[in-house]
Amino acid sequence: MTASRYETGLARLTEIDGAAGENVIAALADIAPDLGRYVIEFGFGDVYSRPGLDLRSRELATVAALTALGHAQPQLAVHLHAALNVGCTREELVEVIIQMSLYAGFPAALNAMFTAKTVFEAHGQTTHQTTNQ
């Protein structure tokens, strides 16, 4: 018997985001449980479970998209944690955010970088890096 979309999605969400993802879904339970179910079934059961990209690549793309939006810092923080959880490095994430400054502008990149700084500190990672010249 194959797992349902919900079961598949919940397992993928837990694999990627751990407690942070589960907390987002739990926070929706009293106001919009259907939205939480959609996130699990479609987002993680269908999209994140597709073949073709590994989880690292999916999280790098997600960080880039959330950075470009410029106004999704809570979601960006969750996905920065997720990116670290699936093997992305701090340096890769910083480079993705810097790359987005070209396409989304400096305000969006600055917002994302300050969110990343907070996430890196929560993971016990230093925030000092030399610049490339």
C-alpha positions in Angstrom: 0.0 0.0 0.0 1.4 3.4 -0.9 1.4 6.3 1.5 -1.2 9.0 1.1 -0.2 12.5 -0.1 -0.6 13.7 3.4 1.6 10.9 4.9 4.2 11.4 2.2 4.1 15.2 2.7 4.3 15.1 6.5 7.3 12.7 6.3 9.1 15.0 3.8 8.2 18.1 5.9 9.6 16.5 9.0 12.8 15.4 7.1 13.4 18.9 5.8 12.2 21.2 8.5 11.8 19.1 11.6 10.0 20.8 14.5 9.9 24.2 12.7 7.7 22.9 9.9 5.5 21.0 12.3 5.1 24.2 14.3 3.9 26.1 11.3 1.3 23.5 10.6 0.2 23.3 14.2 -0.1 27.1 14.3 -2.7 26.9 11.5 -4.8 24.2 13.3 -7.1 26.6 15.1 -7.6 29.1 12.2 -7.0 27.4 8.9 -6.4 23.6 9.2 -7.1 23.2 5.5 -4.3 25.5 4.6 -1.9 23.4 6.7 -3.2 20.3 4.9 -2.6 21.9 1.5 0.9 22.8 2.5 1.6 19.2 3.5 -0.2 17.5 0.6 0.7 19.8 -2.3 3.9 21.5 -1.1 5.6 18.6 0.5 3.6 15.5 -0.7 3.6 16.5 -4.4 6.2 19.2 -5.1 9.0 18.5 -2.6 8.7 14.7 -3.3 9.1 15.0 -7.1 12.2 13.4 -8.7 14.5 15.7 -10.6 16.0 17.8 -7.9 17.6 16.8 -4.6 16.6 18.5 -1.4 19.7 20.8 -1.3 18.8 22.1 -4.8 15.1 22.6 -3.8 16.1 24.5 -0.7 18.6 26.7 -2.6 15.8 27.6 -5.1 13.4 28.2 -2.3 15.8 30.5 -0.5 16.4 32.4 -3.7 12.7 32.8 -4.3 11.9 33.9 -0.8 14.8 36.4 -0.9 13.5 37.8 -4.1 10.0 38.3 -2.7 11.6 40.6 -0.1 8.8 40.3 2.4 8.7 36.7 3.6 11.2 36.7 6.4 9.4 34.2 8.6 9.2 31.7 5.8 12.8 32.5 4.7 14.0 31.7 8.2 12.3 28.4 8.2 13.8 27.5 4.8 17.3 28.7 5.8 17.1 26.3 8.7 15.8 23.6 6.3 18.6 24.3 3.9 21.2 23.8 6.6 19.4 20.7 7.7 19.6 19.1 4.2 23.3 19.9 3.8 23.6 23.4 2.3 26.5 25.4 3.7 26.4 28.9 5.2 28.6 30.1 2.3 26.2 28.7 -0.3 23.3 30.5 1.3 25.1 33.7 1.6 26.1 33.5 -2.1 22.5 32.8 -3.1 21.3 35.9 -1.2 24.1 38.0 -2.8 23.1 36.7 -6.2 19.5 37.8 -5.6 20.7 41.4 -5.0 21.1 41.6 -8.8 17.5 40.5 -9.5 15.5 41.5 -6.5 17.5 44.6 -5.4 19.5 45.5 -2.3 16.6 46.0 0.1 15.4 42.4 -0.5 18.9 41.0 -0.2 19.6 43.0 2.9 16.4 41.7 4.6 17.3 38.2 3.6 20.9 38.6 4.8 19.8 39.8 8.2 17.4 36.9 8.5 20.2 34.6 7.6 22.5 36.1 10.2 19.9 35.3 12.9 19.5 31.7 11.6 23.2 31.2 11.4 23.6 32.4 15.0 20.8 30.1 16.1 22.8 27.2 14.5 26.0 28.3 16.3 27.7 29.4 13.1 29.9 32.4 13.0 28.8 35.3 10.8 32.2 36.8 10.0 33.4 36.2 6.5 36.0 37.8 4.4 34.9 39.5 1.2 36.0 38.5 -2.3 37.7 41.3 -4.2 
